[in-house]
Amino acid sequence: MLSLIKELCCLDGVSSAEDAVREFIRAKAEPYADWTRTDVMGNLIVFKKGERATGDKLMLTAHMDEVGFIINDITDDGYLKFAAVGGLDRRVVIGKKVRIGDKKVPGVVGLKAYHLVTAEEEKTVPKLDDMYIDIGAKDREAAEALVALGDLAAFESDAVEFGDGMLKAKAIDDRVGCAVMLRLIQQDLPMDCLFVFSAQEEVGTRGAFGAAFSVTPEIALVLEGTTAADLPGTAAHKRVAAPGKGPVLSFMDGGTAYDRELFELLRRLAQENGIPWQTKDYISGGNDASAIQRTKAGVRVAAVSAPVRYLHTPSSVASVRDFGHMYTLTRKFIEAIAASSNQ
């Protein structure tokens, strides 16, 4: 599964432009799926018939999109001004390489020369309005030949294993969830399952709402990447989770209070099967569960996440061991739902 995660992370799929990721997943899933379809929001919905149909309609979901930038102006000098797509930390943007639009135009995020920075400016993080993307164009006309307003830019990054079983890449959030679901689709399952590879999660869980509305699940399991914050200098009560200590089971975050029975089921399955696990101790963030839970008459939701350091940067870091445990726990969850539905 690691090679699959690497391939997925190297694809560009900024929110609303998930096309490359969606087509890659579709090509991998279709030989094993009973049917696939793409809805108007760009979600890829895959149905996999299992050993038996059950009373509980189960949906698993992971989002395809990643954070990035949108070009909103081109200066007379040929520099690109931009706004954020999704939640970006301005501190990590300066000097990063990006790829812009369908042409994959290379660029680098720049800022005014350091010798011009005042003592007061040194105390603050520059605003995105003060930054620009340099594509090496000599003027506006040259830039417009390569880039158009509204083009999206993604971080340029590779996927590298390092240290004690760690992976560095962009978009681990949430290509790891996509990889887990792809691996499940490629295997026999104990029950019918609907898999939703959702669009536009990073800009407000927009895709998942429409997908859940059409699928109308009774139970939904969200497979995600979540912030770790286990770094030196971080107070214990603000550390969300730690890579290498197992998948994160959420009981609550900034958008969702999760189904208690499903949370307890995941915890029991992890303990019974020797799968390391941890909780999301700091109540923050959110994911597609918030939109799915509120769909129609409501949906029972649970979440299993891989803890990721430096989330939403070109150098996110996660533990390869956690990926495997995340897959195993998800598989056990499907088996448990299938068994309970036929009692």
N, C-alpha and C positions, 0 to 999 in steps of 0.2 A: 504493500500500500504506500510505502514511502516514495517510491518512484512516481506513483500517480499524484501524490500531493505535490511533489516538486514540479511536475508538468503543469498542474493546475495553477500553482502559485506564480509561475512565469508568464501566464496569460494575462492580458489586460482586460479588465471588466469594470471600469468606473461606473457608478450608478447610472442607469438608463442606457448604457452601452455595453451590456453583458454578452453581446453576440458571440464573440470568440469563445468565451467560457461555455455558453449554452450549446454551441455547435460541437465543441469537444465532448461535452458530457453526453449529448444526444448520440453521437457516433459510438461512444462506449456503451451506452445503455440499451440502444434499440435492439441489438441481437438477443438480448435477454428479457426484454419487456414485452408485455402483451399489447400495450399501446402507449404512445407518447403524444403530447400536444403542447403547443405554445399558446398562451392566452394573450390578450391585448396588452397586458402589462409587461410581457416578456418573460413571465414565469414558465419554466419547463416542468410539466406535470407528467409523471411516469407511473403507469399502473403495472404492478407485478403480481400475477396470480400465484397464490400460495397453495399449500397442501389442502387447505379448506377455507371456505368463506366462513366468517364469524359474525356474531351479533354486533361486535364493536367495530366501527369503521376507523381504522388507524391511518393517520397521516404522519409521515416523517418529513422534516423540512430543514434545509440549510440554504443560506443565501449565497448567490454567485457573485454579487457585486463587491467592490472595494472603494475606498476613499480615493479622492484625486482632486483635480482642478478643472475649471471651465474657463476658457478664454473669453474675456469680455471687452477687450480693447487692444488695439495695436497702435503703438506710438509712431510718430513721424520718423523716429530713429530705427524703427524695426523691432522694438522690444514688445513682448506680449504681457499684458496685464491680465490678472486672473482672480477668480474667487474660489473658495473651497467647495468641494462636493463631499459632504459628510463631515464628520468631526475630525479636524486636523489640529495637531499641536504646532503652533507657529514656530516653536523653538527648534523643531527638527527639520524644517523645510529648507532653510538657507543652504545653498550649495549642492542640493540634491539633483541628480540627473532624472529627466523625465522623457516620456515619449508622447507625442501629440497627434491626435486624430488617427484616421485610417491609414495615413501615409507613414505613421510611426516617426514623425519628424523629431530628431533628437534635440534636446534643449537642456539648459541648466538654470536653476532658480538663483537669481542674483539679488544683490542689495548694494546700496551705494558704498563706495570705498571706505575702509575702516578709518583712514586718516581724516575723513570728513565727519566722523561721528563725534558728537559733543559728549562731554562728561555726563550730562543729564540723560542723553539718549542711551548711554551704556548701561543705565540702570533698568531699562525697560526692554521688553521683547518687541521687536519691530512688528508692525501691523502688515497684513497681507497686501494692503494698499500700497505699501512702500516697497514691495518686492516686485520682481518682474521675471519673465523667462527669456533667456537669451538663446536664440536659435542661430546666431551668427549672421543674421540678415543685415544688409547695409542700410536699408531704409524700409518704409512702410510697404512700398510696392513689392520689394523682394520678399518680405514676410508674408504678404497676402497671396503670393504665388504658392506658398506652402501651407498656410494655416488660415482658417476662417473663424470668424466670431462664432462662438458656440461649440467649437471643437473641445474635446475632453483630453486631459493629459493625465497619464498614469506614471507612478514612480517606475524608474528603470532599476531592476534589481535581479540578482541571481538567487538560486536556492542552494545553500551550502550546509553540509553537515560539519559540525565542529564540536570540540570539547567532549564531555561525557554524554554522548547520545543526544546532542541538541541540533536543531535545524534553524538556520537563519534564512528568512525569505520575506517578501512582501505578501500581503493578502492571505497569510495563514488563517486569519479571520476573513472569510470562513471557508476557504477551500478545503480545510481539514474535514469539515462537516460534509461537504460535497463528495470527498473521497470515500468517507465511511459509507454514505448512501450508495455510491456507485458499486462498492464492493458487495454490499448487501443485494443489490439488484442482480449482480452477476452470479448469485448463489440461490439454491432452493430455499424457500421460506415456508414457515409453518402456517402462515395465514396470508390472505390477500392484503397488500399494502399499497398505499398511494405515496409516492415520493414527490415532493415539491422542491425544486431548485428555484428559489425565489429571487426576484429582482428588486432593486431599490430599497434594500433594508437599511443601508447607511444613511439614507435621507428621510427616514421616518417610517420604516416598515410598510412601505406602500404596496409592494407586490404581494406580500403574504396575506393582506386583508382580502384582496380580490380572489386569490387562489383558494383560501379557506372558504370564502363565500360560495364558490362554485363546487368545491369538493365536499363541503359540509361534513367534516369529520366529527366523531364523537370524542376521540382522543388524539392529541397531537404531541409528538416528541420533537423538540427543537434541538438540533445539533449545531453547536456554536464554538466560537473562540471567545474567551473572556479575558479581561485584563488581569495580570498577575500582581504587580506592585509588591514584589518580594525583595526589593532592592535595599542596600545599606542606607541607613538614615530614615527609612520609612517606619513610622510608629507601628507597633504590633496591631493596634486596633484599626489601622488603615490598610493593612495588607490583605488583599482580596483572596489570593490563592498563590500557589507556587508550582512552577513547572517541575515535572518528575514525581509529584506526589499523587498522581492519578487524576482522572476526570473530575470536574467540578459539578456537583449536584446543587442546583439552586432551589432554595425555598422561597426566596423573594429577591427582586431587584427593583430598579427604578421604575419599571413599567408593569410588573406582573407579580401577583401573589400566586404562587404555583399550587396546583392541586395537591393537597396533603397526602392523600392515599397513593398517588403516583410517585411523589417524592419518597415516601416510605418504602414503596415497592423497589425503586431504584437502589435505595440504601441497603435494603435486605438482600437484593440480588448481588450487589457488590460484595457484601460481607460473606455470603454463602459461597461465592465463587472465587474468593481470594483476590478480588480486584481492588487495588488501592483506590481510594476516593477521598474527596474533600468537599467542604461546603464553600459557598461564596460568602465569606464572613462579612464583607463590607457591602452594605446595601447601596448599590449604584448601578448605572448603566441600564441597558434594556436590549431586547431583541425581538424577533418576529412573534414571540409568544404573546406580547401585549396586543398585537392586532388580531391574532388568531383567537385568543381567549374571548374577545368581544364580538366575534362574528355570529350573526343571527341570534339563536337562543343561547349562545355560549358554548365554549369548548373546554374540556379538561386538558390542561397543558402541563408538560414537564420539560425540563431542559438538562442536557448533558453537554458540558463544554470542555474544551481543551484550554488550560491556562496559558496565556501568551504574554510575554514581556514586550514592551515597546509597541503596543497595539497601534495600528493605523500609521505605521512608519514603513520605510522601505527595508528596514532591518528588524522585523519582528522575530522573536526567538521563542521556541517551544521545544518540549521534550518528545522525542520520537516514541518513547515508551508510552507516554500518555495517549498517543494516537491509537496504538494497538489496544490499550485498555478501553478506550472510548468505543472502538468497534465491538469488542467482546461484550461490553455492558449493554450496548444497543441491541445486539443479537439476543442476549438473554431477556431483555425487556420485551421484544417481539414474541419470543417463545412463551413468556409469562402471560401476556395479554391473550395470546391464542389459546393457552390452556384454560384460563379463567373464563373465556367467552364460550367454552364448550362444556362447562360443567352443568 
